[in-house]
Amino acid sequence: MLRLASVLYSIIATTLAGSCVIVALVSGYDTLLPIVVAAALGAVAAVPVAWLVARAMIGADATE
């Protein structure tokens, strides 16, 4: 399941990081630090999301 979660993370992290950057830019935060923080928050938030999506794809009762 870790392999599937890793593949999903590469897709989900870019999507969430990009969405967070867009939210930061629309909110008026157009300097470097808020954009980097928004991208980092999106990448960190993608870890549990990728794990949950992988678990849902495999099945909730799968342990591996």
C-alpha positions in Angstrom: 0.0 0.0 0.0 3.0 2.3 0.6 3.9 2.1 -3.1 0.4 3.1 -4.2 0.2 5.9 -1.6 3.6 7.2 -2.9 2.3 7.4 -6.5 -0.9 9.0 -5.3 1.1 11.5 -3.2 2.9 12.8 -6.3 -0.4 13.7 -7.9 -2.3 14.8 -4.8 0.6 16.9 -3.4 1.0 19.0 -6.5 -2.7 19.5 -6.7 -3.1 20.6 -3.1 0.1 22.7 -3.1 -1.1 24.5 -6.3 -4.5 25.1 -4.8 -3.0 26.5 -1.7 -0.7 28.8 -3.7 -3.7 30.0 -5.7 -5.6 30.8 -2.5 -2.6 32.7 -1.1 -2.3 34.7 -4.3 -6.0 35.5 -4.5 -6.0 36.5 -0.9 -3.4 39.2 -1.7 -0.3 37.4 -0.3 2.0 37.9 -3.2 5.5 37.8 -1.6 7.8 34.8 -1.5 7.2 33.6 2.1 3.4 33.2 2.0 3.6 31.4 -1.3 6.3 29.0 0.0 4.3 28.4 3.2 1.1 27.7 1.2 2.9 25.3 -1.0 4.5 23.5 2.0 1.1 23.3 3.8 -0.4 21.7 0.7 2.4 19.2 0.5 2.1 18.3 4.2 -1.7 18.0 3.9 -1.3 15.6 1.0 0.3 12.9 3.1 -2.8 11.8 5.0 -5.0 12.4 2.0 -2.8 10.1 -0.2 -2.8 7.5 2.6 -6.6 7.6 2.9 -7.2 7.4 -0.9 -4.8 4.5 -1.2 -6.6 2.7 1.7 -9.9 3.4 0.1 -8.7 2.0 -3.3 -7.3 -1.2 -1.8 -10.0 -1.7 0.7 -10.4 -0.7 4.4 -9.6 -4.2 5.7 -6.2 -4.5 3.8 -3.2 -4.3 6.1 -0.5 -4.3 3.5 
